[in-house]
């Protein structure tokens, strides 16, 4: 008979509108208690998720999860998107005071990225290759830190930025031609998007593909999924309720969809991009990322 006693779960979950009710204790489970990591920005603990197996329940970048699967890490995906969702086209920027840089001029240029396997970077590179015909191998990628998986080193065609440098500093100094900057994008008028009319282009791209470019989902310890499917189902219930309490988005665009089917197209495209960019060894089927308990419709 399955155990019904409450268990304590080591949990990594960022503080967002759609997670706040769970994080602040408004919502509770009769089956589990959550020990939330004291981490200001969740992505700074993603290495601990995949290198140290430090959490039972963890927010995780999707490309990191795909690589974790490739390297046999005991994690299972839960189809709950968390975080501040966003479109990606505007994240490729350049210093406009140094002259206009268009997509056609990216070949041979130096583009700064936080890490080669970053999910935002994977989305933007995929858009560049698919929609604008950019040869990704003709670009020099300048990384600022290691990827989350220790087993995946920076590939050929990259170089590491000097220790202590930032992408914005290197852009303004002319040491980078462009950069892909996600949530850390400075509010500086000198930084302008490389892609033309990026927000309109992103919405058109999303409509064309019938999905949203999601970044983070929740990953679970495989042993938890195997031994306590009742707890797993309750975690999903709590995440759904926490999202509901945040209210509907003002613009009507749900950037944090739940369920396998609502995210199938996004996951399939991100898997293709990750494979084409040599981040994973093969193109996984979407259903492979889940198990019988987490494959929520």
Residue pairs with C-beta under 8 A, 6 or more apart in sequence:
2 228
2 229
2 230
3 228
4 31
4 230
6 29
6 30
6 31
6 32
6 33
7 31
7 32
7 33
7 228
7 231
8 32
8 33
8 34
8 35
9 32
9 33
9 34
9 35
9 56
9 57
9 224
9 231
9 235
10 35
10 37
10 54
10 55
10 56
10 57
11 34
11 35
11 36
11 37
11 55
11 56
11 57
11 58
12 36
12 37
12 39
12 42
12 45
12 48
12 49
12 54
12 55
12 57
12 58
12 59
13 19
13 22
13 23
13 34
13 36
13 42
13 57
13 58
13 59
13 82
13 218
14 41
14 42
14 59
14 82
14 83
14 216
15 23
16 82
16 83
16 84
17 246
17 247
18 82
18 242
18 243
18 246
18 256
19 82
19 239
19 242
19 243
20 242
20 245
20 246
21 27
21 241
21 242
21 245
21 246
22 34
22 238
22 239
22 241
22 242
23 36
23 242
26 242
26 245
27 238
27 241
27 242
29 231
29 234
29 235
29 238
30 234
31 228
31 230
31 231
31 234
32 231
32 234
32 235
34 57
37 45
37 55
39 45
42 59
42 83
42 216
43 61
45 54
45 55
45 58
46 58
46 60
46 61
46 64
46 148
47 148
47 150
48 54
48 55
49 55
49 58
49 60
49 64
49 68
49 75
49 148
49 219
50 60
50 64
50 67
50 68
50 71
50 73
50 75
50 148
50 149
51 148
51 149
51 150
53 73
53 74
53 221
55 221
56 220
56 221
56 224
57 218
57 219
57 220
57 221
57 224
57 235
58 218
58 219
58 220
59 82
59 83
59 216
59 217
59 218
59 219
60 68
60 75
60 216
60 217
60 218
60 219
61 118
61 119
61 148
61 215
61 216
62 119
62 214
62 215
62 216
62 217
62 267
62 270
63 117
63 118
63 119
63 122
63 270
63 274
63 279
64 117
64 119
64 147
64 148
64 149
65 75
65 77
65 217
65 219
65 289
66 270
66 271
66 274
66 279
66 280
66 284
66 289
67 117
67 147
67 148
67 149
67 152
67 274
67 279
67 280
68 75
68 149
68 219
69 75
69 280
69 284
69 288
69 289
70 280
70 281
71 149
71 151
71 152
74 221
74 222
74 223
75 219
75 220
75 221
75 222
76 219
76 220
76 221
76 222
76 225
76 289
76 290
76 291
76 293
76 294
77 217
77 218
77 219
77 220
77 289
77 290
77 294
78 217
78 218
78 219
78 220
78 232
78 235
78 236
78 239
78 290
78 294
78 296
79 217
79 258
79 259
79 260
79 262
79 263
79 290
79 294
79 295
79 296
80 217
80 218
80 236
80 239
80 240
80 258
81 214
81 216
81 217
81 255
81 256
81 257
81 258
81 263
82 216
82 217
82 218
82 239
82 256
83 215
83 216
83 256
84 183
84 255
85 212
85 214
85 215
85 255
85 256
86 182
86 215
86 255
87 198
87 199
87 202
87 203
87 206
87 212
87 213
88 120
88 123
88 124
88 127
88 202
88 213
89 124
89 127
89 193
89 195
89 198
89 199
89 201
89 202
89 205
90 193
90 195
90 198
90 199
90 202
91 120
91 124
91 180
91 181
91 182
91 185
92 111
92 124
92 128
92 178
92 179
92 180
92 193
92 194
92 195
92 198
93 171
93 178
93 179
93 180
93 181
93 185
93 191
93 192
93 193
93 194
94 101
94 171
94 177
94 178
94 179
94 191
94 192
94 194
95 171
95 172
95 174
95 190
95 191
95 192
96 190
96 191
96 192
97 190
98 174
101 109
101 177
101 178
101 194
102 194
102 196
103 128
103 132
103 134
103 194
103 195
103 196
106 128
106 134
106 138
106 139
106 177
106 178
106 194
107 134
107 135
107 138
107 139
108 138
108 139
108 140
109 139
109 140
109 177
109 178
110 139
110 140
110 142
110 175
110 176
110 177
110 178
111 139
111 140
111 141
111 142
111 176
111 177
111 178
111 179
111 180
112 142
112 144
112 161
112 167
112 170
112 171
112 176
112 178
112 179
112 180
112 181
113 121
113 141
113 142
113 143
113 144
113 179
113 180
114 121
114 143
114 144
114 145
114 167
114 180
114 181
114 182
114 184
115 121
115 143
115 144
115 145
115 146
115 147
115 148
116 141
116 143
116 147
116 154
116 155
116 158
116 279
117 147
117 148
117 149
117 152
117 279
118 147
118 180
118 182
119 215
119 216
119 270
120 180
120 182
120 215
121 180
122 270
122 273
122 274
122 277
122 279
123 213
123 215
123 270
123 273
124 180
125 136
125 273
125 277
126 269
126 270
126 272
126 273
126 276
126 277
127 195
127 205
128 134
128 136
129 135
129 136
129 276
131 205
132 195
136 277
137 157
139 157
140 157
140 158
140 159
141 157
141 158
141 159
142 158
142 159
142 160
142 161
142 170
142 176
143 154
143 158
143 159
143 160
143 161
144 160
144 161
144 165
144 166
144 167
146 153
146 154
147 153
147 154
152 279
154 160
155 278
161 167
161 170
165 175
167 176
167 179
167 181
167 184
168 179
168 181
168 186
168 188
168 191
170 176
170 179
171 178
171 179
171 191
172 190
178 194
181 191
185 191
195 201
202 213
206 212
206 213
209 265
209 266
209 269
210 265
211 263
211 264
211 265
211 266
211 269
212 253
212 254
212 255
212 257
212 266
213 266
213 270
214 255
214 256
214 257
214 263
214 266
214 267
214 270
217 263
218 235
218 239
220 232
220 235
220 294
222 291
224 231
224 232
225 232
225 291
225 293
225 294
226 291
229 293
232 293
232 294
233 293
236 258
236 294
236 296
239 258
240 258
243 256
243 258
248 254
249 255
257 263
258 296
259 296
259 297
260 286
260 287
260 290
260 295
260 296
260 297
261 297
264 286
267 286
267 289
268 286
271 280
271 283
271 284
271 286
272 283
274 280
275 281
275 282
275 283
287 295
290 296
